[in-house]
């Protein structure tokens, strides 16, 4: 089929527009980054692991942006700000160890899974021992009564504890970050913290003389664990498909696994 000069010119123009559109794609990327704990006599030393998850998410996001041929602008807001930011259009990609829940799915879309997560209680052994019944028995959340438990505000952990609070006589305290939750344990403002295992691991100081320890089994039901996803706008199906394609390609060629090994010495998949 022969093209006229005008048709050929139109095709060239369309190709330039498509190329320009791809090159002009700009994404606002939000990544939850922990804050340094405030200095006080009983505060834990800042762990060198504290920013590993944010650094890993940044590396994954940068690689995804490269494969999408997108110019990405990175922001590091507090965890509770990211879902509302994606919902309002302020951010197009949100990294914050997000599990899929019905409430969140009503507000944002989610990528294919990144890795798997679970939640666990965290406490000082001497404090946890006071709640063991009978003495020495394993402490589980469903049997815990009369305890003060700190969680991140707006998290699934908070929502689940609120559903148990009256029947279990629990006092639920909320903080902005995992570092703040850990501080509440050191300050004896709370008896336990209920946190995602990976996030808590990252803020714990491995060199501390008497650090809090994980108590009881890992929790997955009721939205406390499961697969972790990137949050995206609900009305941008094309972006979600493109991000999923980039993540699939990263796993297929080993890039995702290489980035994980650069940041962590264990596997959560």
C-alpha positions in Angstrom: 0.0 0.0 0.0 1.4 3.4 -1.0 1.0 6.4 1.2 0.5 9.9 -0.1 2.7 12.6 1.2 0.0 14.1 3.4 -0.8 10.6 4.9 2.9 10.0 5.5 3.2 13.3 7.2 0.2 12.6 9.4 1.8 9.3 10.5 5.1 11.0 11.3 3.3 13.6 13.3 1.3 11.0 15.2 4.5 9.1 16.0 6.2 12.3 17.3 3.2 13.0 19.5 3.2 9.5 20.9 6.9 9.6 21.5 6.6 13.0 23.1 3.8 11.8 25.4 5.8 8.8 26.5 8.8 11.0 27.2 6.7 13.6 29.0 5.2 11.0 31.4 5.8 12.4 34.9 4.9 10.5 38.1 4.8 11.7 41.7 6.1 8.8 43.8 5.5 8.6 47.5 7.6 6.4 49.7 7.1 6.0 53.5 10.4 6.8 55.2 10.8 6.4 59.0 11.7 9.4 61.1 14.6 9.4 63.5 13.3 8.9 67.1 13.6 11.9 69.5 16.6 11.9 71.8 15.9 11.0 75.4 17.7 8.9 78.0 15.9 5.6 77.4 15.6 5.9 73.6 17.0 3.0 71.5 19.9 3.9 69.3 18.9 4.5 65.7 19.3 1.3 63.8 21.4 1.2 60.7 18.6 -1.0 59.2 15.9 1.7 59.7 15.8 3.0 56.1 16.4 -0.3 54.3 12.8 -0.7 53.3 12.5 2.8 52.0 15.8 2.5 50.2 14.6 -0.8 48.6 11.3 0.7 47.6 13.1 3.7 46.1 15.3 1.4 44.1 12.3 -0.6 42.8 10.5 2.6 42.0 13.4 4.1 40.1 13.8 0.9 38.1 10.1 0.9 37.3 10.2 4.5 36.2 13.2 3.7 34.0 11.2 0.9 32.3 8.2 3.2 31.9 10.3 5.9 30.4 8.8 8.2 33.1 10.3 11.2 34.9 9.6 10.5 38.6 9.6 13.0 41.4 10.1 11.4 44.8 8.4 12.4 48.0 8.8 10.9 51.5 5.7 11.6 53.5 4.5 9.9 56.7 2.7 6.5 56.2 -0.9 7.8 56.8 -0.5 10.5 54.1 0.2 8.2 51.2 -3.2 6.5 50.6 -5.1 9.9 50.8 -2.4 11.4 48.5 -2.9 8.7 45.9 -6.6 9.0 46.1 -6.5 12.8 45.7 -4.1 12.6 42.7 -1.2 14.2 44.6 0.8 10.9 44.1 0.6 8.4 41.3 2.6 5.6 43.0 2.6 4.9 46.7 5.0 2.6 48.5 4.2 1.9 52.1 4.0 -1.8 52.8 0.3 -1.7 51.8 -1.9 -4.8 52.1 -5.1 -4.9 50.1 -8.2 -4.3 52.2 -11.8 -3.6 51.1 -11.5 -0.1 52.6 -8.3 0.7 50.7 -9.6 -0.8 47.5 -12.5 1.6 47.6 -10.0 4.4 47.5 -7.0 3.3 45.4 -5.9 0.6 43.1 -3.1 -1.9 43.7 -0.2 -3.3 41.7 0.6 -7.0 41.6 2.3 -8.3 44.8 5.8 -7.2 45.8 6.3 -9.5 48.8 4.4 -11.0 51.7 3.9 -9.5 55.2 2.6 -10.5 58.6 2.0 -8.7 61.9 3.3 -9.6 65.4 3.2 -8.3 68.9 6.3 -6.7 70.2 7.1 -6.2 73.9 9.9 -6.3 76.6 10.0 -9.9 78.0 9.5 -8.6 81.6 6.4 -6.8 80.6 5.0 -9.6 78.4 5.5 -12.1 81.3 2.9 -10.1 83.3 0.2 -10.9 80.8 1.0 -14.6 80.3 -1.8 -16.8 81.7 -0.9 -19.3 83.0 2.6 -18.2 83.8 5.0 -19.1 80.9 2.2 -19.6 78.4 2.5 -18.2 74.9 0.8 -14.8 74.5 -1.6 -14.5 71.6 -3.6 -11.5 70.6 -6.9 -13.4 70.9 -6.2 -14.2 74.6 -4.7 -10.8 75.6 -6.7 -8.8 78.1 -6.3 -5.5 79.8 -3.2 -4.4 77.9 -2.1 -1.1 76.4 -1.2 -1.7 72.7 0.3 0.9 70.4 -0.1 0.9 66.7 0.4 3.2 63.7 -2.5 5.5 63.3 -4.7 4.6 60.3 -3.2 1.2 59.9 -5.0 -2.1 59.6 -3.5 -3.1 62.9 -5.4 -0.2 64.5 -8.7 -1.1 62.9 -8.4 -4.7 64.0 -7.5 -3.8 67.6 -10.4 -1.3 67.8 -12.7 -4.2 66.9 -11.4 -6.1 69.9 -10.9 -3.3 72.3 -14.1 -3.3 74.3 -14.4 -7.1 74.7 -10.7 -7.6 75.5 -10.4 -4.4 77.7 -7.6 -3.1 75.5 -6.4 0.5 75.4 -5.3 1.2 71.8 -2.8 4.0 71.4 -1.8 5.4 68.0 1.5 6.9 66.8 2.7 8.3 63.5 5.6 5.9 62.8 7.1 2.6 63.9 9.9 4.5 65.6 7.3 6.3 67.6 5.6 3.0 68.6 9.0 1.7 69.7 9.6 4.8 71.8 6.2 4.3 73.5 7.4 0.9 74.6 10.7 2.3 76.0 8.8 5.1 77.7 6.4 2.5 79.3 3.4 4.3 77.7 2.3 0.9 76.2 2.8 -2.7 77.1 2.8 -4.0 73.5 3.1 -2.8 70.0 1.3 -4.5 67.1 3.4 -3.9 63.9 4.3 -5.5 60.6 7.2 -7.8 61.2 9.5 -6.4 58.5 8.9 -2.8 59.5 9.5 -3.6 63.2 12.6 -5.6 62.4 14.0 -2.5 60.6 13.6 -0.1 63.5 14.8 -2.5 66.2 18.4 -1.8 67.3 20.3 -5.1 67.1 23.0 -3.8 69.4 20.7 -2.8 72.3 21.3 -4.5 75.6 17.6 -5.3 76.2 15.6 -4.7 73.1 11.8 -5.5 72.8 11.2 -8.9 71.2 8.5 -10.4 69.1 5.8 -12.2 71.1 3.4 -14.8 69.9 2.8 -16.1 66.3 2.7 -14.1 63.1 -0.8 -12.8 62.3 -2.2 -12.8 58.7 -6.0 -13.0 59.1 -8.2 -9.9 59.4 -5.9 -7.9 57.1 -2.9 -8.2 59.4 -0.8 -9.9 56.8 -0.7 -10.9 53.2 0.8 -9.6 50.0 2.2 -6.1 49.8 1.4 -3.8 46.9 2.1 -0.4 45.3 -0.9 1.9 45.6 -2.1 3.6 42.4 -5.0 5.8 41.3 -8.2 3.8 40.7 -9.0 5.7 37.5 -5.7 5.0 35.7 -6.0 1.5 34.4 -3.2 2.0 31.9 -0.7 3.1 34.5 -1.5 0.0 36.7 -1.0 -2.3 33.7 2.3 -0.6 32.8 3.6 -0.8 36.4 2.6 -4.5 36.6 4.3 -5.2 33.3 7.5 -3.5 34.6 7.4 -5.5 37.9 6.9 -8.7 35.9 9.8 -7.9 33.7 12.0 -7.1 36.7 11.2 -10.5 38.3 11.7 -12.3 35.0 15.2 -10.9 34.4 16.3 -11.1 38.0 16.4 -7.4 38.7 13.9 -7.5 41.5 15.7 -10.3 43.2 19.0 -8.5 42.9 17.6 -5.4 44.5 16.1 -7.3 47.4 19.4 -9.1 48.1 21.2 -5.8 48.1 19.0 -4.6 51.0 18.0 -7.7 52.9 19.6 -10.9 54.0 16.4 -12.9 54.2 13.4 -13.7 51.9 9.8 -12.8 52.6 8.3 -14.3 49.4 
